[in-house]
């Protein structure tokens, strides 16, 4: 399964919790139509590539975001995560995300649970400015 609306997920606009695993392809911007989402889990998806789209910042009701064990997910952590003002928990682990966190993401320090572990090829490639 791919997040690009292959199964009509993005038409379920009232959806509050979405658990996805074993994904293939990329994360499409269509995910941003799920504006009532409170929890999004993208897990154990070795065949998921590409980046986390900037449109993730449009999920303004999101309280918990987990991206775990997606080793081919690359690029940087989008600065638009700073727009998720209701976010109470963030877990990003076992991905190939890398780079320097944008200054806007310093707000992540205020989230009660914020874990960035095992990201990048060397498991230490994401740094806060």
For each residue, the residues with C-beta under 8 A, 3 or more apart:
1: 6 7 20 22 23 24
2: 6 23 24 25 26 28
3: 9 20 23 25 26 27 28 30 31 42
4: 25 26 28 30
5: 8 9 10 11 28 30
6: 1 2
7: 1
8: 5 11 12
9: 3 5 12 15 18 34
10: 5 13 30 31 33 34
11: 5 8 33
12: 8 9 15 34
13: 10 33 34 35 36
14: 36
15: 9 12 18 34 36 37
16: 36 37 38 39
17: 37 38 39 40
18: 9 15 34 37 39 40 41
19: 39 41 43
20: 1 3 23 40 41 42 43 45
21: 41 42 43 44 45
22: 1 44 45 47
23: 1 2 3 20 27 42 45 47 48 70
24: 1 2 45 47 48
25: 2 3 4 47 48 49 50
26: 2 3 4 48 49 50 51
27: 3 23 31 42 48 50 51 52 53 73
28: 2 3 4 5 31 53
29: 32 53 55
30: 3 4 5 10 33
31: 3 10 27 28 34 40 53 55 56 59
32: 29 35 53 55 56 58 59
33: 10 11 13 30
34: 9 10 12 13 15 18 31 37 59
35: 13 32 58 59 60 61
36: 13 14 15 16 61
37: 15 16 17 18 34 40 59 61 62
38: 16 17 61 62 63 64 86
39: 16 17 18 19 62 63 64 65
40: 17 18 20 31 37 59 62 64 65 66
41: 18 19 20 21 64 66 68
42: 3 20 21 23 27 45 48 66 67 68 70
43: 19 20 21 66 67 68 69 70
44: 21 22 68 69 70
45: 20 21 22 23 24 42 48 69 70 73
46: 69 70 71 72
47: 22 23 24 25 72
48: 23 24 25 26 27 42 45 70 72 73
49: 25 26 72 73 74
50: 25 26 27 73 74 75
51: 26 27 73 74 75 76 78
52: 27 56 67 73 75 77 78 97
53: 27 28 29 31 32 56 78
54: 57 78 79 80
55: 29 31 32 58 80
56: 31 32 52 53 59 65 78 80 81 84
57: 54 60 78 80 81 82 83 84
58: 32 35 55 80 83
59: 31 32 34 35 37 40 56 62 84
60: 35 57 83 84 85 86
61: 35 36 37 38 86
62: 37 38 39 40 59 65 84 86 87
63: 38 39 86 87 88 89
64: 38 39 40 41 87 88 89 90
65: 39 40 56 62 81 84 87 89 90 91 92
66: 40 41 42 43 89 90 91 92
67: 42 43 52 70 73 91 92 93 95
68: 41 42 43 44 91 92 93 94 95
69: 43 44 45 46 93 94 95
70: 23 42 43 44 45 46 48 67 73 94 95
71: 46 94 95 96
72: 46 47 48 49 96
73: 27 45 48 49 50 51 52 67 70 95 96 97
74: 49 50 51 95 96 97 98
75: 50 51 52 97 98 99
76: 51 97 98 99 100 101 102 126
77: 52 81 92 97 99 101 102 105 116 126
78: 51 52 53 54 56 57 81
79: 54 82 102 104 105
80: 54 55 56 57 58 83 84
81: 56 57 65 77 78 84 87 90 105 108
82: 57 79 102 104 105 107 108
83: 57 58 60 80
84: 56 57 59 60 62 65 80 81 87
85: 60
86: 38 60 61 62 63
87: 62 63 64 65 81 84 90 111
88: 63 64 111 112 113
89: 63 64 65 66 111 112 113 114
90: 64 65 66 81 87 108 111 113 114 115 116
91: 65 66 67 68 113 115 117
92: 65 66 67 68 77 95 97 115 116 117 119
93: 67 68 69 115 116 117 118 119
94: 68 69 70 71 117 118 119
95: 67 68 69 70 71 73 74 92 118 119 120
96: 71 72 73 74 119 120 121
97: 52 73 74 75 76 77 92 119 120 125 126
98: 74 75 76 119 120 121 125 126
99: 75 76 77 125 126 127
100: 76 126 127 128 129
101: 76 77 105 106 108 126 127 128 129
102: 76 77 79 82 105 129
103: 106 129
104: 79 82 107
105: 77 79 81 82 101 102 108 128
106: 101 103 109 128 129
107: 82 104 110 111
108: 81 82 90 101 105 111 114 128
109: 106 114
110: 107
111: 87 88 89 90 107 108 114
112: 88 89
113: 88 89 90 91
114: 89 90 108 109 111
115: 90 91 92 93
116: 77 90 92 93 119 126
117: 91 92 93 94 123
118: 93 94 95 123
119: 92 93 94 95 96 97 98 116 123 124 125 126
120: 95 96 97 98 123 124 125 126
121: 96 98 125
122: 125
123: 117 118 119 120
124: 119 120
125: 97 98 99 119 120 121 122
126: 76 77 97 98 99 100 101 116 119 120
127: 99 100 101
128: 100 101 105 106 108
129: 100 101 102 103 106
